[in-house]
Amino acid sequence: MKYLRFGIYILIIFLLVLPFLVLPRVVKIKKIECYSQYGLCSNEFLAKIDPVLGMSVDEAKKKISEELKNIKLIEDYSFRFKLPSILRVDLIFNKAKYALYSKNSSKVAVIDAKGTILDKVQITNLPRVITDDDLPAVGETVESKKVFALELLYSIYYLYQIKEAEIVNDSLEIKMYDVGKIIFPLEGERDILLGSMKIILSRLNADTNSPKIGKVKEVDLRYKNPVVRYE
């Protein structure tokens, strides 16, 4: 009787484990779900892993793993099988620092500190620069002027919690709360530009008796001597 019970326990364990051993080799993947820490994966990325549709779970995991290992942007990944035939892929990209929004595609590119596009998403909480240009593909690096604009906005976000700026006519425009608009060039010494902005803003805020307070239209930092324009 003792051996019979032991045999029954073994059989039950075997039957419980059997589906996990057999299903990954038998079930064919009919749908892939892909997510990163920024939300749904971009269509560009999905196109790289869609060829595994129709493969078994084990084959699909192996094929996707081979693909992901060649993508330096990805720090880690995991899989989860969902009945009846769905494979979910969860990705962790390298840390994003900036965001670039294109009016043409209504997409936001999340970008690392080196200017490399990690992914394209619908929504992000990162400070974002708006552009009329098309976004480069995932894995490509944005041009130097846009990286300069992204770095400027990131510094201004740190100082003033302003999260959005726009590239207009080869310059970066940022709307401030009390001084209208700040215009930056897209190249130069970032620290000097930020220092000039802080000096001008502190002087404007200090001169509380001036009749021009509250009437500043824009501060233009594209010139050697910054220009303050009033309404």
Rosetta blueprint (number, residue, H / E / L):
1 M L
2 K H
3 Y H
4 L H
5 R H
6 F H
7 G H
8 I H
9 Y H
10 I H
11 L H
12 I H
13 I H
14 F H
15 L H
16 L H
17 V H
18 L H
19 P H
20 F H
21 L H
22 V H
23 L H
24 P H
25 R H
26 V H
27 V L
28 K E
29 I L
30 K L
31 K E
32 I E
33 E E
34 C E
35 Y E
36 S E
37 Q L
38 Y L
39 G E
40 L E
41 C L
42 S L
43 N H
44 E H
45 F H
46 L H
47 A H
48 K H
49 I H
50 D H
51 P H
52 V H
53 L L
54 G L
55 M L
56 S E
57 V H
58 D H
59 E H
60 A H
61 K H
62 K H
63 K H
64 I H
65 S H
66 E H
67 E H
68 L H
69 K H
70 N L
71 I L
72 K L
73 L L
74 I E
75 E E
76 D E
77 Y E
78 S E
79 F E
80 R E
81 F E
82 K E
83 L L
84 P L
85 S L
86 I E
87 L E
88 R E
89 V E
90 D E
91 L E
92 I E
93 F E
94 N L
95 K L
96 A L
97 K L
98 Y E
99 A E
100 L E
101 Y E
102 S E
103 K L
104 N L
105 S L
106 S L
107 K E
108 V E
109 A E
110 V E
111 I E
112 D L
113 A L
114 K L
115 G L
116 T E
117 I E
118 L E
119 D E
120 K E
121 V E
122 Q L
123 I L
124 T L
125 N L
126 L L
127 P L
128 R E
129 V E
130 I E
131 T E
132 D L
133 D L
134 D L
135 L L
136 P L
137 A L
138 V L
139 G L
140 E L
141 T E
142 V L
143 E L
144 S H
145 K H
146 K H
147 V H
148 F H
149 A H
150 L H
151 E H
152 L H
153 L H
154 Y H
155 S H
156 I H
157 Y H
158 Y H
159 L H
160 Y H
161 Q L
162 I L
163 K L
164 E E
165 A E
166 E E
167 I E
168 V E
169 N L
170 D L
171 S E
172 L E
173 E E
174 I E
175 K E
176 M L
177 Y L
178 D L
179 V L
180 G L
181 K E
182 I E
183 I E
184 F E
185 P E
186 L L
187 E L
188 G L
189 E L
190 R H
191 D H
192 I H
193 L H
194 L H
195 G H
196 S H
197 M H
198 K H
199 I H
200 I H
201 L H
202 S H
203 R H
204 L H
205 N H
206 A H
207 D L
208 T L
209 N L
210 S L
211 P L
212 K L
213 I L
214 G L
215 K L
216 V E
217 K E
218 E E
219 V E
220 D E
221 L L
222 R L
223 Y L
224 K L
225 N L
226 P L
227 V E
228 V E
229 R E
230 Y E
231 E L
